[in-house]
Amino acid sequence: TPRVFSGIKPSGGLTLGNYLGAIKRWVDMQSSDMESIYCAVDLHAITVWQDPEALKNGTRELAAGMLASGIDPEQSILFNQSQVPEHAQLAWIFNCVARVGWMNRMTQFKDKAGKNAEKASLGLYAYPSLMAADILMYHATHVPVGEDQKQHVELTRDIANKFNNDFGVDFFPVTEPVIEGPGMRVMNLRDGTKKMSKSGESDMERINMLDDADKIAKKFKKAKSDPEGLPETVEGLEGRPEAKNLVDIYAGLNDMTPETVIAEYAGAQWGKFKPALADLAVAKLAPISDEMKRLMDDPAEIDRKLARGAEKARAIATPILEKTYDIVGLLRS
Ligand code: TYM
């Protein structure tokens, strides 16, 4: 049976990239008949140091963001990773299946570790193995993520295949990354060649889910564009990363294709398009941030929801881990 799994790190606030590349698409998938499991991956967050209090609150805020966006904890399973210890247990098994050479090819590790990889945590290096455990723990078949996670999902496929081969079983499914739509790669507002990220140095380069209307308007107004204005066709966006990004964001927010956006704004100046984009973003994001703030007023209720989600997740995870241990030859008595 098809099953969806995806996750977000609770480090720093949610960005428009997380929303368009992940959460919004999860909400859309929820209405399909696939079972879906969504996770605040706190064990992934601590691969770089997190302030402990901030991590707890960030986990709640992320859960609030998912709930406010429309993830329904009755329809989907919503929990935080560390409450299901099976993830870490399966990750160890996968550490023994994955090869060092595979990890060495991970571009995200190279980006995050920077020049001084010797000083990166061992956890950051092994991160993709834990991510494979997240996914395969539930025998998930579909993983909706932004473009930047593609390599990690492909590695998950390699781990599943190698495990199956090593033990002569057909146990872990080969997972499909689901990367589609104009929101899969939301770029930095000041530099269209870099992705929008919660850890970027300037706040002006990203839209945060909790930004108010004034801030959103200001950030789009100051966003880098070019003197040309909007082209007559989407081909006219080629080689213009900032222009393409603004059109893609509009398309993603409004469930349109970039073609339809261009058809509507062909030849318009940025002075016309940017305010329209800001208005659209506020219209879509304000109800979510209002609801997030409301949910954050009752952290105990968020904690209860996560605990209930974790219980449901464990009910799936426990038998799969037991079976994995058995396949590997770990004695249970
Ligand atoms: P994270 O926390 O960096 O991002 C969460 C999700 O948001 C997407 N995303 C973006 N999409 C489009 N444009 C952007 N600028 C942008 N920035 C972030 C990411 O692609 C991701 O889908 N390793 C993962 C978390 C993870 C996970 C998993 C995901 C752990 N285990 C299992 C799927 C399945 C990560 O760091 O995402």
Boltz pocket constraint, residues with backbone or C-beta under 6 A from the ligand:
constraints:
  - pocket:
      binder: B
      contacts: [[A, 5], [A, 6], [A, 7], [A, 8], [A, 9], [A, 10], [A, 17], [A, 18], [A, 19], [A, 20], [A, 21], [A, 22], [A, 41], [A, 44], [A, 130], [A, 131], [A, 134], [A, 135], [A, 143], [A, 144], [A, 145], [A, 146], [A, 147], [A, 148], [A, 149], [A, 152], [A, 183], [A, 184], [A, 185], [A, 186], [A, 187], [A, 195], [A, 196], [A, 197]]
      max_distance: 6.0
